[in-house]
Amino acid sequence: MTREELEHIIRASGDVTDQYEFMIIGSQSILGSVPNPEPVFTMSAEADIYPLHAPELAEKIEGAIGEGSQFHETYGYYAQGVGPETAILPADWMSRVHRIQNATTHLRVGYCLDIIDLFLSKAVAARDKDREFCMALLEHHYVTPNQALELVASMPLDDARQRKLRATIRRWSKAIGGVDFGA
């Protein structure tokens, strides 16, 4: 997905829901702070999105411009209507979002996660595709292990899950030839 395609999804989501502000929380939120990232970050055809002030309307987005819709068939990309509970994020994540708003979005606003918040959200989800995405963020120096480790304490996780997350970040860093944090 390109930045222009994400802008189209923001505009279409506004048309479907009659809402003004949207959160983009999945991998394509990278396009908020890095409009033209390396191809490894733009392989997804979907954007995870919800109306900021009416998340329950995400179902309308899913139905109108979601996977398998006429929109998807026409353009080759689509919106996945999600909710705020979809991503586990550090405290104060909203203060770091990146705003997309222009004529292409019809002045509707898309808030994209900051890369560090995206990284931590994906690291907690820990699916294979999330691991690959996070390791690419580390390899391309969009995130440093120390930056991620510093924010782990602000994640809404119990102590055991925070320890596991720290260990995961250290392991990934070591795997790409980064900092060796030891045991």
N, C-alpha and C positions, 0 to 999 in steps of 0.2 A: 504494500500500500504506500502511496506517496502522500506528501503533505496536502496536495491539491485534492486527492481523493478523500482524505480525512475531512478537509474543509467541506466537501460535498456532503459527507455523512452528517456533519454538524448541521448544515443547512437543511437537509432532508429530515433530520430528527426534529428540527424546529417546526418544519411544515406539518409533520405528522402529529406532533403533540401540542403545538401552539405555545411552547415554552421558549425561554430566552437563553438560559444558561444550562450547560451540560458538562458532566464529568466524563473524561476518557481515562479509564484506569488500566487497560491491558497493555500489551507490548507496544501497540501503536501510539501510546501516549508519548513515546520517545520523540515523535514528530513535533511536539510542542516546543521542545528546547533544541532539537537538532533537526531542522527542516529537511536536510538531505543526508541522512546517515548512510553508512555502508550498507550494501545490499542484504547482508545477513540479518539486518534489523527490519527490513521492509518486506519480508517474504509472506507475512500473514495477509490474508484477504479480508480479515474481519477487524472491526474496531469495537471494543467493549465500552458501552456508553449508557449513561442514564441521565434523565433530567435532574438537575441539582436540587430543585425545590419540589419536585413531584416524582420521586423515583418509581412510584407505582405505575407511572406511564411508560416505563421501559417496555412493558408488554406490547404497547402500541407500536413502538419502534421495531421490536422483534417481528411483529406481524406484518408490518408494511415494508420494511427495508432489510429484513433479516435473511438468514441463510435460506436459499431456495425461493426467495421472493422474485417478483418481476424485476425489481431493482437489482438484485444480485445477478440474475440472468442477463440483464442489459449491460451492467457495468463491470461485472467480474469481481466485485468486492461488496461487502455488506456490513451492517451493524448488528452487533449482538447486544440486545437489551439486557442489562445486568442491574444489580442493585449495589448500594453502598457496602453491604455485607460481603460482597464478592472478594474484596481485597483486604488483607490485614496490613495496616499501615502504621508507621511510627507516629508518635504524638507530633503535633504541629505540621503535619504533612500539607495541610491546606495552605499554610503560609508560604510554601515553596512551589505551588503550581505555576504552570506557564500558560498564558492566555493566548488563544487563537481567536481573533475577531477581525474580519475584514469584509470587503464587498462580496467575496466568494461565499462567505458564511451568511450573507444577507444581514450582517452585523450581529448575528447570534454568536454567543460566546461558548467556546469549548475550553475547558480547563484540563490541562494535561499534567499528569504526575511529573514531578521532578525525577531525574534519572535515579538518584539514590533511593527515593521512595519506591519507584518502580522495581529497582533491583531487590530491595528488601521484601516487597510483596511477592515477587516471583520466587525468591529464595525460600520463603515460608511455604509457598504452595508446593515447591520441590518436585513437580512433575518432570519427566525427561526433557520436555521442550523448555521448561522454565530453567532447568540447570544449564542447558545449552545457551539460552539467551543470556543468563547471568554470566556465564563464563566468557561469552563474547563481549559483554560490557566491560569485564575486567581486562580481557585481551586488548581491546581497543582503547583502554584507559579512560573510559567514560566514568568509571567508578574505581576508587582505590579500596583495597581491603581495609585499610585503617579507617577510612571514611565510613564504610559500612559497619565495621565493628563498633565504632563510637556510637552509632545510632541504635544498635541492638537493644540497649537498656531502655529505650523509649518505645519499644514494640510492646503491644498489649498481649504479652505471652508470659506464662509462668516461668519460674527460674529454670526448670528442666528444658523447656522449649527454647529459652534464650541460649542456654549452654549449647544445645544441639545446633542452633542457628550459627553461633560463633564458630563451632567446629566445622560446619559445612562451608562457611566462608573461607576459613583457613585452608581447608582441603582443596577447594576450587582454586584458590590463589596458588597453592603449591603445585597443583596439576598443570597450570599454564606456565609454570616457571617463574612465578612471582615470589613474593616474600615467603620465606620458610619461618613459620611461627613456632615451630617445635611442637611438642606433644600437648 
